[in-house]
């Protein structure tokens, strides 16, 4: 057994061994753990490499597995994320987004790279490549977020010493432009509903008058609509079909997403009539079902239903980005804030935000507009100008009316 060890490597001095290929290997032991590195074919460089290894280990800056590849760690990270999804701790949609960026943008460049050798310059070059390919800042930011999650996972297990993503300069990071928040006016809502074909109009109207996310809207079953109490119970959402798995009901986005939304009477009557008319009217049937009784697909609904209706209504011709289902949610929020005057906590509960802070950050301008309009009305009512109305006779002569106009 000893001769075999000598054939594999020969001890030169403490912590330095000569390998059969003529290169040196260096090692050190700290806290009962052996750290091992290859160090070229020069003995002087090997001695320097051993000193550097000792210093790195003592400083906590030495990766435990210097030869592990990025693709290997990424595979372990995905498996861990899949387990969290199966346990209901993370959303399937989040996993799909990470896998998309991993397969499309990260693995083609980094798959065979040693994770411990990944530097901030490598990350910056990756972002430059994505920009040169025409990827948007939002796409680049998504890819960077996936990479950062994998790096943090690797650091936690000691497979990389430093986080190259954290070392990026501020101007090297992608900065997606914030999408202008669109709130439809009453005239635009009327035009949109009129432009919808009959089979899609109720779906769009439900989104407008409940503020449901598209996944929550498509995941509704008749059991979720309580006509007697006048509420919509949000208890699930529809997961997208993926990799041979059909669309299915899954838990909502967050615990705060589990909520009851007031059902306006006019919409309730339309939904009740739809339940009577559709052959899929059982409690577990989808409220919005295809001719086969299956749920609609997210992308199909967005493109076939909303995009076409918005184009027919001329809502995509005024400089705004194409209308999205999420813009209908903004219209509902505007109604709650401007028309009904609800406070931020009430709006947050109805919309299913994780905290009122999110509601305030998203809709600050609407709350400001509502307060501003209220203040103007109060100041106008207290002004001498408004006081003239009290002094005016109940039946002023025609000349006075003309003068006031």
KOLVEX-843538 format. One record per residue: residue in three letters; x negated, y, z of N, C-alpha, C, O in turn. Coordinates in steps of 0.001 Angstrom, whole numbers, plus 500000, padded with zeros to 6 digits. Example, Ala and Ser with C-alpha at 12.3 -4.5 7.8 and 13.67 -1.06 7.14 Angstrom:
ALA486810494310507800487700495500507800486800496700507800485764496681508465 SER487150497750507080486330498940507140487100500030507870486591501138508039 
This chain:
UNK499173498807500000500000500000500000499134501250500000499472502248499364 UNK497974501188500743497090502328500805496460502630499459496295503797499104 UNK496099501584498689495493501810497375496474502488496431496076503309495604 UNK497748502152496548498742502783495687498853504272496004498985505095495098 UNK498799504617497297498846506016497677497632506754497130497757507872496630 UNK496450506129497223495247506765496694495348506961495188494835507939494646 UNK496014506022494516496176506159493059497102507313492735496922507981491718 UNK498098507561493590499057508620493332498451509986493616498667510918492841 UNK497704510134494696497088511408495018495917511174495952495886510184496684 UNK494956512080495929493769511955496768493658513190497652493784514317497174 UNK493422512975498933493318514106499864491978514796499657490930514153499713 UNK492010516080499422490789516860499234490377517498500547489218517404500950 UNK491296518131501198491094518716502513492465518890503142493479518496502565 UNK492491519476504313493765519568505019494811520325504185494615521483503817 UNK495934519632503897497042520253503181496846520403501696497679521026501038 UNK495762519851501126495514519955499682495215518558499135494376517836499673 UNK495916518190498058495764516871497448495551517021495952496081517933495318 UNK494753516094495395494527516066493962495440515018493342495417513852493735 UNK496238515438492377497192514550491732496550513836490552495526514298490049 UNK497122512714490090496546511971488951496432512813487672495581512528486829 UNK497262513827487515497204514643486299496160515744486371496072516580485471 UNK495345515749487468494280516731487595494699518016488277493865518900488479 UNK495953518147488636496416519348489334496426519102490832496420517966491305 UNK496442520226491568496452520133493024497881520332493553498710521016492953 UNK498118519707494693499365519917495429499003520394496817498034519921497412 UNK499780521333497336499524521865498669500758521633499525501879521567499019 UNK500538521510500827501675521302501723501352521853503099500195522071503457 UNK502418522069503857502285522470505257503522521979505994504548521682505383 UNK503410521900507302504532521421508103504860522472509164503987522943509894 UNK506141522818509224506602523767510228507924523263510788508825522897510033 UNK508042523242512130509262522812512810509694521421512367510888521155512225 UNK508734520538512149509035519170511773509432518983510325509843517889509938 UNK509318520031509510509721519936508110508509520108507210507683520993507435 UNK508400519254506183507277519297505264507625520146504043508648519940503390 UNK506754521099503757506914521964502586505812521615501593504645521493501964 UNK506193521456500328505288520887499323505391521701498033506486522037497582 UNK504205522020497436504182522763496179503024522265495308502005521798495817 UNK503200522371493984502081522153493073501375523482492868501996524541492960 UNK500035523427492583499255524668492607498182524734491536497135525335491777 UNK498390524145490364497418524306489284496215523392489433496214522489490269 UNK495202523623488629494050522708488575492782523331489128491705522761488948 UNK492861524468489788491683525121490367491770525032491882492781525406492477 UNK490687524528492511490705524306493945490821525631494711491529525707495715 UNK490133526660494241490212527951494928491639528502494877492141529037495866 UNK492276528369493732493660528822493620494586527974494489495569528479495032 UNK494268526682494619495078525812495459494987526235496921495986526229497640 UNK493755526612497365493613527083498745494426528360498976495082528517500006 UNK494367529267497996495143530503498114496644530207498096497423530854498796 UNK497037529213497282498453528854497202498937528266498514500079528494498911 UNK498075527506499196498487526936500481498658528034501529499601528001502320 UNK497755528999501533497888530109502472499175530900502200499868531321503126 UNK499476531090500917500701531810500559501941531025500963502937531602501398 UNK501873529689500814502999528842501209503230528923502706504371529026503157 UNK502137528876503488502275528964504947502905530302505339503796530356506187 UNK502432531373504712502970532696505032504447532800504653505244533378505392 UNK504809532235503492506204532301503047507116531497503962508231531922504263 UNK506641530328504407507453529500505301507652530199506635508759530211507173 UNK506584530784507172506698531471508454507598532702508360508246533078509337 UNK507637533332507173508485534517506980509904534160506571510754535042506453 UNK510171532867506351511501532445505927511801532787504487512966532929504117 UNK510773532923503663510954533332502263510585532233501280510391532503500095 UNK510487531002501755510128529898500866511351529030500608511974528560501559 UNK511712528803499347512849527923499059512532526483499412511406526022499220 UNK513520525775499926513309524388500342513158523457499151512465522444499245 UNK513799523785498023513759522908496842513330523730495625514188524192494873 UNK512056523922495418511600524816494349511857524295492953511804525072492000 UNK512138522993492787512286522434491443513734522246491017513987521845489881 UNK514700522527491903516085522299491548516512523280490468516161524459490517 UNK517276522790489488517679523598488343518994524328488635519786523913489481 UNK519193525415487914520408526206488093521649525373487800522629525449488541 UNK521622524576486726522791523780486357523159522798487464524339522538487700 UNK522156522254488141522424521303489220523148521974490379524156521468490873 UNK522630523104490802523250523828491912524641524321491518525570524289492325 UNK524779524779490269526086525237489799527103524101489849528261524322490203 UNK526680522891489498527566521737489565528005521439490984529175521149491230 UNK527062521510491927527413521298493335528375522380493817529316522100494559 UNK528129523613493389528982524732493804530406524560493267531371524804493991 UNK530543524144492012531862523925491428532602522810492171533795522927492451 UNK531888521737492482532522520631493215533037521110494573534122520721495006 UNK532258521951495235532685522492496527533901523397496366534811523379497195 UNK533913524186495297535044525081495051536294524267494728537388524603495182 UNK536138523197493945537281522337493625537885521721494881539104521575494979 UNK537048521364495829537558520809497090538361521856497852539373521537498477 UNK537910523102497798538654524177498466539998524414497789541000524664498459 UNK540017524333496461541280524484495741542238523362496113543423523602496340 UNK541724522134496176542571520993496535543129521130497950544223520650498245 UNK542361521794498824542807521985500204543701523209500358544191523491501451 UNK543916523943499254544757525126499308544060526362499844544712527364500138 UNK542718526301499978541981527438500528541626528471499458541444529646499778 UNK541527528062498219541240528983497140542230528751496008542856527695495925 UNK542366529743495138543366529682494072542809528963492847541647529164492496 UNK543619528123492187543153527468490953542750528472489885541800528240489138 UNK543467529586489811543147530590488802541747531163489015541040531447488049 UNK541345531333490270539997531828490563538947530836490092537926531232489529 UNK539188529550490316538263528524489851538168528532488327537077528394487773 UNK539295528691487655539289528735486192538447529893485682537696529743484718 UNK538570531040486323537799532205485900536305531972486109535497532310485244 UNK535936531397487251534525531110487511533973530112486493532873530298485973 UNK534729529064486211534269528053485253534124528643483855533217528273483109 UNK535012529551483509534911530207482197533587530973482085532863530823481101 UNK533278531782483082532035532559483030530812531643483107529796531896482461 UNK530921530584483898529798529669484039529480528987482716528325528959482294 UNK530490528442482065530281527692480834529993528594479636529229528229478743 UNK530610529772479627530500530649478470529285531569478523528679531859477491 UNK528925532034479732527915533084479815526674532723480627525602533263480356 UNK526776531838481605525646531579482494524836530347482097523616530428481956 UNK525500529214481916524772527987481608523993528043480293522878527523480247 UNK524516528644479225523715528695477990522352529346478178521415529033477444 UNK522228530243479145520954530941479359520170530383480535518941530335480485 UNK520856529960481597520171529637482852520173528161483208519573527789484217 UNK520810527316482439521028525917482854519743525216483273519723524553484310 UNK518670525344482496517439524591482772516443525368483617515355524871483906 UNK516802526575484013515875527388484809515792526869486235516797526460486817 UNK514581526889486798514434526577488209515046527710489023514727528881488817 UNK515908527355489928516630528376490667515678529230491492515876530439491612 UNK514644528609492062513715529350492914512908530370492129512365531311492708 UNK512824530189490798512040531108489967512892532226489366512382533073488632 UNK514177532226489673515069533236489108514783534591489753514771534710490978 UNK514553535607488926514198536927489424515261537951489045516171537671488265 UNK515123539136489616516050540212489301515929540616487832516912541031487218 UNK514729540496487272514562540807485848515332539818484974515872540195483934 UNK515381538554485395516159537560484650517648537923484658518331537795483642 UNK518135538369485800519536538755485898519817539989485040520841540064484361 UNK518894540957485077519067542161484264519055541814482774519828542379481999 UNK518185540893482373518135540478480964519419539760480568519906539925479449 UNK519970538964481482521231538285481201522341539296480940523124539140480003 UNK522404540323481762523425541353481566523211542096480256524174542449479575 UNK521948542336479901521655542990478618522114542119477445522638542629476454 UNK521915540809477565522352539897476505523863539920476351524380539903475233 UNK524566539960477465526029540007477394526497541299476724527437541286475929 UNK525845542401477045526219543673476409525932543628474916526733544108474114 UNK524776543047474532524421542980473113525367542083472327525532542262471120 UNK525993541113473004526964540236472342528336540889472202529248540317471606 UNK528471542082472753529751542781472665530690542523473818531861542897473751 UNK530202541881474895531055541629476051531372542950476751530517543830476851 UNK532576543075477219532985544286477925532332544330479301531817543328479797 UNK532367545515479903531827545660481259532596544787482243532011544272483196 UNK533888544616482029534689543769482909534238542314482813534139541626483829 UNK533965541843481591533488540472481413532130540282482056531896539281482733 UNK531225541243481848529894541155482442529981541161483971529239540440484639 UNK530882541970484521531055542006485971531583540674486491531183540224487565 UNK532474540043485741532977538740486148531897537678486142531821536857487056 UNK531054537690485106529947536731485037528968536960486176528462536005486766 UNK528699538222486486527778538533487579528351538078488917527612537594489774 UNK529660538229489102530286537780490348530168536273490515529923535786491619 UNK530344535525489412530185534068489484528748533700489818528508532841490666 UNK527788534348489155526376534089489434526052534392490890525336533633491543 UNK526578535501491397526290535879492782526842534857493760526205534570494773 UNK528010534302493479528577533278494356527693532036494399527495531440495458 UNK527168531655493249526279530483493193524978530764493929524469529896494638 UNK524436531966493771523188532329494450523377532330495966522519531840496701 UNK524490532876496431524736532885497878524855531461498418524368531153499505 UNK525507530604497644525619529194498035524225528556498114523938527793499037 UNK523369528872497149522013528309497129521175528829498297520420528072498907 UNK521307530107498605520552530669499730520970530028501038520144529774501915 UNK522262529770501155522756529164502390522121527802502633521907527404503778 UNK521821527090501548521238525750501676519720525755501525519092524697501530 UNK519129526942501391517671527018501342517058526686500008515862526402499941 UNK517849526710498917517308526369497607516715527573496877516065527421495843 UNK516941528760497416516339529965496871516082530900498041516871530969498983 UNK514958531624497967514556532444499103515187533830499069515665534319500093 UNK515193534460497911515699535818497784516885535850496824517004534992495949 UNK517743536821496986518915536977496139518606537988495036518558539188495304 UNK518394537526493801518047538469492730519198539399492348518957540487491824 UNK520442538995492601521569539865492271521589541072493204521889542186492777 UNK521270540849494481521223541957495432520143542967495075520236544132495460 UNK519118542536494342517998543410494019518250544280492785517413545113492435 UNK519391544093492128519692544909490953519830546377491347520356546700492412 UNK519352547253490475519565548681490669521029549009490366521712548274489652 UNK521486550115490918522887550492490727523224550683489256524308550306488813 UNK522292551274488488522586551528487072522469550285486213522822550318485034 UNK521974549175486783521895547923486034523175547107486146523402546191485355 UNK523996547431487108525222546673487333526314547149486381526426548348486126 UNK527119546233485852528237546644484985529275547399485787529583547036486923 UNK529808548440485199530822549257485861532058549323484971532167550218484134 UNK532978548399485139534192548419484310534969549708484517535133550181485642 UNK535437550259483427536261551471483530537594551110484162538217550114483794 UNK538023551917485104539296551655485770540447551926484814540552553002484226 UNK541296550939484677542426551072483775543412552106484314543755552102485497 UNK543850552974483437544837553961483846546136553260484246546655552414483518 UNK546639553627485405547864552993485891549069553601485184549274554815485197 UNK549839552747484582550980553211483797552273552951484546552518551840485014 UNK553098553980484655554415553854485271555452554285484239555462555437483805 UNK556312553371483852557310553662482833558388554598483373558843554459484509 UNK558787555556482531559911556414482879561229555735482553561253554667481942 UNK562315556354482961563627555737482740563931555567481254564485554549480840 UNK563568556563480461563805556450479023563010555297478433563509554569477575 UNK561767555129478893560928554040478381561478552684478804561433551724478034 UNK561996552602480026562589551339480485563809550987479644563985549829479265 UNK564643551959479351565818551717478511565402551245477123565996550313476579 UNK564389551881476550563922551479475221563329550073475242563534549295474309 UNK562605549752476292561993548425476393563059547341476485562990546347475762 UNK564033547514477356565083546510477511565896546361476233566296545254475872 UNK566144547485475543566899547413474291566119546691473206566716546074472324 UNK564786546760473257563958546122472231563728544640472489563229543933471613 UNK564088544151473693563884542732474014564967541888473356566136542275473377 UNK564613540747472774565650539818472317566425539295473518565900539297474631 UNK567662538845473320568504538420474456567852537405475368568031537482476584 UNK567098536452474828566542535403475679565428535922476576565097535286477577 UNK564838537081476230563732537634477013564154538812477884563427539182478806 UNK565311539406477612565686540647478292565817540440479799565367541279480580 UNK566423539341480210566624539111481635565289538887482347565123539297483496 UNK564352538247481678563041538027482275562324539355482527561749539572483593 UNK562370540231481533561738541541481681562461542357482749561824543025483563 UNK563803542301482744564568543042483740564260542547485149564177543350486079 UNK564091541239485321563772540694486638562416541175487111562240541490488288 UNK561455541234486201560126541761486568560221543231486963559577543665487918 UNK561024543992486228561157545424486501561835545707487839561463546658488526 UNK562818544901488218563637545209489379563312544358490598564027544409491599 UNK562226543567490522561755542830491701560276543068491978559815542838493096 UNK559519543529490972558087543723491160557309542436491278556186542445491782 UNK557869541328490832557169540039490911555951540024489997555974540575488897 UNK554896539389490469553761539101489591554228538094488546555192537365488780 UNK553553538044487388554009537170486315553991535712486758554881534948486383 UNK552991535308487551552949533916488020554092533627488977554616532513488993 UNK554492534623489784555625534446490691556936534422489916557847533663490247 UNK557027535252488889558232535302488059558470533970487359559577533430487390 UNK557420533444486727557561532191485982557703530996486908558180529945486481 UNK557302531131488165557409530025489119558727529972489861558915529105490714 UNK559654530886489556560945530900490247561786529679489880561867529296488713 UNK562396529086490872563451528086490654564746528659491230564730529652491957 UNK565861528020490895567144528544491363567273528489492876568027529263493466 UNK566541527579493505566557527538494973565958528796495593566231529115496751 UNK565141529508494818564481530698495339565392531925495334565055532940495944 UNK566532531851494662567424532998494556568639532764495440569437531858495199 UNK568763533586496456569879533483497405570902534556497038570793535704497468 UNK571895534167496240572900535129495799573759535621496961574189536774496974 UNK574008534752497927574864535137499046574218536223499901574875537184500302 UNK572935536062500173572229537046500998571660538194500181571293539231500733 UNK571586538014498868571060539070498017569570539254498126569085540383498199 UNK568821538139498140567358538221498205566750537194497266567375536191496922 UNK565510537469496859564695536519496106563599536041497037562796536838497523 UNK563564534737497286562547534159498160561306533839497318561374533018496404 UNK560199534472497616558939534170496922558192533161497778557649533503498829 UNK558169531922497323557550530850498086556453530125497301555720529310497860 UNK556346530421496019555352529729495190555070530582493958555732531590493712 UNK554081530154493200553778530760491915553452529646490932553207528507491330 UNK553449529978489657553193528978488626551722528998488262551205530015487799 UNK551035527861488472549644527744488056549591527484486561550448526787486018 UNK548604528031485903548454527840484469548066526399484154547349525757484922 UNK548543525901483027548106524582482555546620524660482229546163525628481623 UNK545867523639482633544410523706482465543836522304482391544108521457483241 UNK543030522073481351542295520811481204543202519589481341542910518671482107 UNK544272519587480612545167518449480611546146518427481762547018517559481803 UNK546030519366482712546964519419483835548121520337483476547889521469483052 UNK549351519886483633550495520743483298550649521876484298550110521826485403 UNK551395522899483893551699523988484815552528523452485975553364522568485786 UNK552304523974487158553002523477488342553108524587489375552381525578489323 UNK554024524401490309554175525360491408553076525140492442552825524015492876 UNK552436526223492822551370526179493828551644527289494845552479528156494588 UNK550960527283495990551172528348496976550876529718496370550083529825495434 UNK551509530762496897551284532114496367549855532582496563549026531897497162 UNK549593533771496039548245534331496039547674534442497444546538534030497680 UNK548434534987498374548018535128499767549210534803500661550330534632500180 UNK548960534721501956550069534482502881551059535643502858552256535449503075 UNK550556536854502592551453538016502522552354537948501293553391538611501246 UNK551965537150500296552782537020499092554053536231499350554998536306498565 UNK554087535480500434555318534781500826556245535824501448555987536320502545 UNK557320536149500742558148537270501172559550537134500609559815536254499791 UNK560444538002501045561797538102500517561963539476499878561672540497500501 UNK562430539495498641562605540737497901564097541012497773564850540129497362 UNK564541542223498119565973542549497949566392542405496490565698542865495583 UNK567531541764496279568050541543494932569152542560494664570233542485495247 UNK568866543518493771569853544530493461571080543855492850570948542909492074 UNK572268544340493200573509543651492837573654543484491327574110542442490858 UNK573269544504490568573415544420489108572562543285488534573011542542487661 UNK571320543158489036570464542072488568570999540730489051570918539738488326 UNK571544540684490259572097539437490776573222538918489907573323537713489674 UNK574075539819489421575178539381488560574645538822487240575175537836486727 UNK573614539438486696573030538944485441572400537563485630572543536689484776 UNK571710537374486745571081536077487004572135535001487259571974533861486824 UNK573196535353487950574267534380488200574926533950486895575243532774486713 UNK575132534899485991575708534554484694574760533675483887575197532783483160 UNK573464533930484018572473533108483318572467531680483845572314530734483074 UNK572633531519485156572653530176485732573857529387485238573764528179485022 UNK574975530059485061576173529383484557575990528975483099576478527925482679 UNK575288529803482327575167529561480887574086528557480532574185527900479496 UNK573046528415481364571929527559481004572203526106481393572855525855482406 UNK571711525138480596571860523731481005570924523355482155571094522306482777 UNK569942524205482436568980523924483505569353524798484709568731525828484971 UNK570378524358485424570951525175486493570840524525487864571386525047488836 UNK570144523396487962569972522739489261569029523562490127568291524409489623 UNK569055523312491413568257524105492335566774524057492066566067525041492289 UNK566288522915491584564854522779491338564457523132489905563277523071489560 UNK565427523500489070565106523896487689564503525291487679564740526105488572 UNK563719525539486644563108526852486488564174527881486115565069527596485318 UNK564076529066486687565018530128486331564812530529484870565776530742484136 UNK563564530627484460563244530973483080562560529765482448561365529536482633 UNK563350528998481695562881527729481159562951527739479643563759528451479046 UNK562085526931479027562129526750477583563326525874477225564063525434478108 UNK563516525625475952564628524782475506564480523343475987565436522568475949 UNK563276522988476441563046521633476967563102521593478486562894520541479090 UNK563380522733479102563467522772480555562133522942481249562057522842482473 UNK561083523198480492559755523395481066559517524884481307560198525722480715 UNK558566525218482162558307526646482419557571527290481247556856526624480499 UNK557759528569481108557042529321480078555564529428480443555208529429481622 UNK554714529519479433553292529771479656553026531253479840553687532090479226 UNK552061531576480684551751532975480983551420533762479712552012534808479446 UNK550484533252478947550019534003477772551111534084476714551264535110476051 UNK551861533015476557552927533008475556553981534064475884554454534777474999 UNK554343534157477157555328535149477565554792536561477361555496537438476861 UNK553539536768477753552968538107477638552920538563476183553238539712475876 UNK552521537660475293552368538053473884553707538056473151554061539033472491 UNK554445536955473274555675536833472489556771537724473014557530538313472244 UNK556854537822474313557974538539474918557665540021475084558291540860474437 UNK556713540349475940556521541746476315555822542553475235556251543662474916 UNK554739542006474661553981542783473674554836543137472467554796544272471993 UNK555599542192471971556441542459470805557534543472471130557821544365470333 UNK558138543327472298559186544271472680558621545678472859559248546658472458 UNK557426545775473465556805547085473661556472547738472324556613548950472164 UNK556030546929471371555718547479470046556987547949469339556994549005468706 UNK558064547163469447559322547578468825559873548852469470560509549671468807 UNK559621549005470762560119550182471473559193551384471321559506552474471800 UNK558052551189470654557110552292470466556355552669471716555901553806471845 UNK556210551732472646555530552026473903554027551818473838553310552178474771 UNK553540551235472736552100551028472576551498552005471581550369551814471129 UNK552241553050471235551784553990470209551468555367470770551293556316470006 UNK551393555494472091551220556822472667549903556978473416549820557771474354 UNK548873556235473019547556556380473628547300555506474833546175555465475331 UNK548313554804475316548130553909476453547616552557475970547843552187474818 UNK546920551807476844546612550418476503547907549625476346548950550058476836 UNK547865548479475676549086547678475507549765547397476850549110547127477857 UNK551082547468476830551865547271478047551673545852478576551675544893477804 UNK551506545717479891551336544423480540552493544175481503553206545100481893 UNK552663542914481878553667542597482886553354543297484198554268543669484934 UNK552079543482484499551732544143485757552171545601485753552392546180486817 UNK552301546200484583552812547573484514554283547628484940554740548646485459 UNK555013546550484724556400546496485192556437546481486715557354547032487324 UNK555457545859487318555336545858488792555076547282489285555611547692490315 UNK554251548035488545554008549425488918555299550246488832555543551119489665 UNK556116549961487822557381550693487688558279550434488896558930551352489394 UNK558315549195489365559117548863490547558570549569491778559338550081492592 UNK557242549600491922556635550291493061556972551776493030557235552381494069 UNK556962552354491843557316553768491710558749554011492183559027555016492837 UNK559649553099491853561046553226492291561137553180493819561883553952494422 UNK560376552273494444560410552157495904559889553418496576560412553849497604 UNK558850554005495984558174555127496631558864556454496308559184557229497210 UNK559089556708495028559620558003494598561133558085494821561625559035495428 UNK561866557080494324563331557141494379563885556806495757564794557479496243 UNK563337555764496391563881555325497681563148555925498871563684555947499980 UNK561922556416498656561183557052499743560709556107500821560587556511501977 UNK560434554843500475559948553894501475558520554244501886557762554813501100 UNK558158553900503126556795554171503577555861553071503104556304552074502535 UNK554561553255503340553553552357502777553701550936503332553477549971502602 UNK554072550789504604554225549449505181555387548706504536555279547512504255 UNK556487549393504300557641548759503667557323548348502233557661547244501807 UNK556674549242501494556311548931500109555346547761500060555452546901499185 UNK554406547723500991553423546636501026554105545292501236553737544304500599 UNK555096545245502126555799543981502381556589543533501159556584542348500823 UNK557258544447500499558073544070499338557188543591498186557532542638497487 UNK556045544259497992555154543885496893554306542660497211553766542033496300 UNK554181542311498485553390541141498849551910541397498869551125540487498605 UNK551494542640499182550071542938499302549519542365500596550237542224501586 UNK548237542039500576547619541450501761547572542429502925547557542006504081 UNK547548543729502646547540544734503703548079546039503145548015546260501936 UNK548610546913503998549070548224503524547955549060502921548209549949502108 UNK546707548773503321545584549522502756545505549324501246545226550267500506 UNK545750548099500792545734547837499353546820548645498669546580549245497621 UNK548002548668499246549110549438498673548755550907498573549006551552497556 UNK548167551430499640547821552848499643546735553160498628546776554202497975 UNK545753552257498489544686552487497520545211552473496087544770553257495247 UNK546160551569495819546668551433494458547646552546494111547659553046492986 UNK548469552932495090549574553849494791549467555175495540550481555813495823 UNK548249555587495859548064556855496559548732557998495816549401558834496423 UNK548549558034494491549095559148493709550623559183493781551223560258493770 UNK551255557996493855552715557981493944553198558500495295554161559263495370 UNK552511558074496375552885558590497690552644560100497757553442560837498337 UNK551546560550497165551274561986497139552340562731496351552796563798496761 UNK552737562154495205553778562799494398555090562888495166555780563907495128 UNK555424561796495868556676561790496618556656562839497734557624563575497928 UNK555530562894498466555418563892499533555429565305498970556051566213499521 UNK554716565465497843554630566787497227556012567264496784556376568421496999 UNK556780566363496164558115566745495708559010567079496891559809568014496825 UNK558878566305497992559696566570499172559347567923499787560234568676500191 UNK558056568226499855557626569501500416558136570669499573558576571684500111 UNK558073570519498261558555571585497384560044571823497599560491572968497660 UNK560822570728497715562258570878497925562546571592499241563422572454499304 UNK561805571230500298562024571848501600561672573332501573562407574161502108 UNK560533573664500941560115575065500880561072575886500022561372577038500336 UNK561552575272498927562515575991498095563810576254498866564395577332498761 UNK564255575254499646565506575414500396565400576510501445566391577166501767 UNK564179576713501988563978577727503027563606579088502461563431580041503220 UNK563481579199501140563026580452500533564179581440500374565334581029500265 UNK563871582758500359564913583768500095565604583551498740566778583870498555 UNK564827582998497809565404582744496488566594581788496590567649582038496008 UNK566411580663497352567514579719497530568624580323498387569790579952498251 UNK568257581264499280569260581892500110570257582716499330571359582976499812 UNK569893583126498148570829583880497322572086583073497021573159583645496832 UNK571960581750496976573116580919496677574155580999497787575354580928497517 UNK573710581146499037574656581278500152575382582613500089576551582712500461 UNK574689583626499622575285584960499567576210585131498378577048586033498368 UNK576065584259497356576881584407496147578311583989496433578523583038497185 UNK579307584668495859580712584270496036580973582911495427580254582478494526 UNK582008582229495920582303580876495434582734580878493987582480579907493274 UNK583381581940493528583802582038492135583246583324491528583987584292491354 UNK581952583348491202581343584564490688581907584900489328582321584011488584 UNK581926586186488998582378586559487668581430586040486617580280585706486902 UNK581932585977485385581147585418484285579839586158484096578827585547483752 UNK579842587464484316578619588246484113577539587793485090576364587707484733 UNK577956587498486355576972587042487342576382585707486934575175585502487063 UNK577226584777486434576737583478486005575707583638484912574660582992484944 UNK575985584475483960575052584667482838573750585244483354572671584879482888 UNK573857586163484334572643586777484863571779585748485587570557585790485449 UNK572371584815486364571616583807487071570924582856486103569820582380486369 UNK571577582585484986570932581714484012569714582365483399569051581763482554 
